[in-house]
Amino acid sequence: MSGNPNIVDFDFVDSRVEQSRDPGDAAYGFVVGSSLCGEVEMTSVKQVIDHILKNLKPNQKIGVLRIFDHGDSVAQEFGSDDVSHMDLLDRAGKKSVWRQQFLRLNGRFDKDGYIHLAGCKVGQAKDLLMEISKLTGTRVFAATGMQSAARWNTGQYVMADAAWSQKRYKFDTDRPSSSSHRSGIALPMDERVPLFRPMDFAERKLKYARKQAVLEVSKVFDMLRQIK
C-alpha cells in the first residue's frame, strides 16, 4: 500500500484451502499463492492477530489486512474459525473470545488503513462488517458477490466505517471501488490486480514441502525415542 517502512501490509490465506482436494479450492489457493508475496498461512482468528502483533514494531501501523478464505452472506472464515456478527457479541454474561481478539488490533491501523475480507458474499453481512470495524477502529471492505482469488467480485464492494458513523455503509461509491465504473471489475480501494508470478508460487511451495519434511522427520525421531 505504501513505501513507508512504518506501514506494514498483511496477507493471510487459509492453509486448508491451499491443501484442499477440491478442484475449486485448489485453483483458488493456486491463484492466491501465485499473486501474493509473503502471505501467511491462517488457522484461526487468534493466530492471525498473534502474528500481526508479534511482527509489528512499536512505531509501525497496519496498512492493509487481507483475509483470503471462504465466506457467505452471514460469516467470514478465518481458518477453522467461522465468524458471524453474533459470535462477536458478549451475551448472557459470557464474553466473546473472538471479540477480545479483534479489540487487540484497535489503534494499530494507519489512518488510511483498512481490512479486506475476501470471502464470497461477505459484503452482504452488514452487521459483521460494522462490528469488526468498530472493534478494530478501521474501515472494512468486502464483496457482495462471488469473490475471486484475483480480488475481482461479481457484485459490488462495500465499506463499513464505524468510526465515522454507526450507520455508514456505502455501496461501491467513491473510494471503495471507483475502477468498477470504468471496467466492471471491483477492487477495494483501487488495489491493483495482482500479477501472476509462477516462480514465487513454486518457491513458496518448495519451502512448505521442506517444512513438512522436517516435521515428518521429527515425528520419526520422537517415535524412536519412545521405543528406547
Secondary structure, DSSP 4 states (H G I P E B T S, - for coil): --S-TTEEEEEEEEHHHHT-SSHHHHHHHHHHHHH-SS-EEE--HHHHHHHHHHH--TT-EEEEEEEES-B-SSEEEETTEEEETGGGS-BTTB--HHHHHHHTTTT-EEEEEEEEE-STTGGG-HHHHHHHHHHHTSEEEEESSPBPTTS-BSS-EEEE-TTT-TT-EEES-STT-TTHHHHS---GGGPPPPPP-HHHHHHHHHHHHHHHHHHHHHHHHHHHHHH-
